[in-house]
Amino acid sequence: MAVTQKPAPGSTFGDAVTVAAWRTVPSWYQVSGHDRMINPEAQRWMAQRIGARHTLELDAGHASLATRARDVAGLVDEATAELVLY
């Protein structure tokens, strides 16, 4: 992961958000049940706050994209299949 991750652009911390996309665009959420960077309860709250159509709970840590790639890809497939009809 260190090879592909890059620092966030400085504008990330200064640009004003004018419209939150999650308010109008359907959302899906994946919770990592053993995440020690972002508390799983906070993740569940965020999923609820955005009105996620589906929340996938994984028995995984913070790097779930790497350790549970098939499960995460399945969630992405589910979302894209539904959005094609949206």
C-alpha positions in Angstrom: 0.0 0.0 0.0 2.9 2.4 0.7 3.8 2.3 -3.0 0.3 3.5 -4.2 -0.7 5.8 -1.4 0.3 9.5 -1.9 -0.1 12.5 0.4 -3.4 14.3 0.0 -3.2 17.6 -1.9 -3.1 20.7 0.3 -6.4 21.9 -1.1 -8.1 19.0 0.6 -7.8 20.9 3.9 -8.8 24.3 2.5 -11.5 23.8 -0.1 -15.0 24.5 1.0 -17.6 21.8 0.4 -20.7 23.4 -1.0 -22.8 20.3 -1.5 -22.5 17.0 0.2 -23.0 14.3 -2.5 -24.2 11.7 0.0 -27.3 13.8 0.6 -28.6 13.1 -3.0 -26.5 10.2 -4.3 -27.2 6.7 -3.1 -24.5 5.4 -0.8 -23.1 2.0 0.4 -20.8 1.6 3.4 -18.4 -1.0 4.6 -17.7 -1.3 8.3 -14.4 -2.9 9.5 -15.3 -4.5 12.8 -11.7 -4.6 14.1 -10.6 -1.2 12.8 -8.3 0.5 15.3 -8.0 3.7 13.3 -11.7 4.6 12.9 -13.9 3.2 15.7 -16.4 0.7 14.2 -19.2 2.4 16.2 -18.3 5.6 14.5 -18.3 3.8 11.1 -21.8 2.5 11.8 -23.0 6.0 12.8 -21.6 7.4 9.5 -23.3 4.7 7.5 -26.6 5.5 9.3 -26.1 9.3 8.9 -25.6 9.0 5.1 -28.6 6.7 4.8 -26.5 3.9 3.3 -28.7 1.6 1.2 -26.6 -1.3 2.3 -23.9 -1.6 5.0 -21.5 -4.5 4.8 -19.8 -5.5 8.1 -16.5 -7.3 7.8 -14.4 -9.1 10.4 -11.4 -7.0 9.3 -9.1 -4.2 10.4 -8.4 -0.8 8.8 -6.9 -2.3 5.6 -10.0 -4.2 4.6 -9.6 -3.2 1.0 -6.4 -5.4 1.0 -7.4 -8.1 3.4 -11.0 -8.7 2.3 -10.8 -7.5 -1.3 -13.4 -9.9 -2.7 -16.0 -8.9 -0.1 -15.3 -5.2 -0.8 -15.4 -5.8 -4.5 -18.8 -7.5 -4.1 -20.2 -4.4 -2.3 -18.9 -2.2 -5.2 -20.5 -4.6 -7.7 -23.8 -4.4 -5.8 -23.7 -0.6 -5.8 -22.8 -0.3 -9.5 -25.5 -2.8 -10.5 -28.1 -0.7 -8.7 -26.8 2.6 -9.9 -27.1 1.5 -13.5 -30.8 1.4 -12.9 -30.8 4.6 -10.9 
